[in-house]
């Protein structure tokens, strides 16, 4: 079985009001060609199809036109699952029609049986070639229909997701019977132990892309690699915006987003993943770089450095339309906005400074380092709360011996973290 894994399209995104329709359409043209070139039998899209729950009409049109353009290609199967940015109800509203084209949509896990998310994938002869357990993004309230045991040790996400994936695998195995075919799964969640995480940046650990950053984290609990049964031949994940493995497992991967979703992501290579599983259930994954319609660049530093870098565009215009963010260090008596206005008229037409942002810091008492506010997106809310608790109570443990220090930290987290998480849950419920 050979398929393409992609995710996090965020159709309708307008970063700093940049119209991205052309960029997104170019991606779809390229993706169709790449699917045909790779002779992929399936396409798996692991959530965040849209950037918001009520996407623009143009984005919905692009989505449907692309999916229907695959009819007649060797790609006989498409799996679409919802992400945390999507309206599961909106995606599911079109599932009956798309099912006629062998396009399987699971927008939401709410009020459904696990078996409804398990699909057979077919080859060009109409024979079953694989089985997919298409699990979308799931909120805690939705997971509780499958796992509702009391949990007070912070492992609810792990235990609930593990139950869901094990149940899906059991159903897939029954469908497969004696057939020697691969079983794959999807997910849209935040996994722990990623390569390239900010938490590892202090060790200069790089992702398999050679990049230390970035992920974009929403209000999801962090889950661990052991929730995915080893019998899955591949797990196609979405939610993290760069290509990476979970816990160094080459069969559990994020494809990353094909698009830059923020200037803090500007230097990260964009990929789709070509996945091939042979008759011996060996999984081979190949990254395919996504060509970019636009250039995005963040220039970080003091006013003088930023102005020097911007000035270079006058004599060396870029080939592609280029959007720039000036990410400046604040200096007394210097107004960088005025300085940029002085030279903007001299920019080539295809260069635009669309964001001017001051660097702000978040103090980390544990490491005595300053964390960039944009870099905080690499933490989930639980990690941020832990840092705030330890920062506030640092006087209780800073001078203690190491062993006693760690015990004091653990006691503080155990005492205060549930209160923070309870407030966060109330806020999230209030937003729905």
Helices and strands as residue ranges (DSSP letters): E 2-6, G 15-17, H 21-38, E 42-46, H 57-69, E 77-81, H 88-92, H 95-99, E 103-106, G 114-117, E 118-122, E 128-133, H 140-143, H 156-176, E 182-188, E 190-191, G 198-203, E 222-223, G 225-227, E 234-238, E 244-246, E 249-254, G 263-265, E 271-277, E 283-289, E 295-301, H 303-315, E 322-328, H 336-344, E 351-358, E 361-364, E 369-372, G 374-378, H 381-392, G 394-396, H 402-431
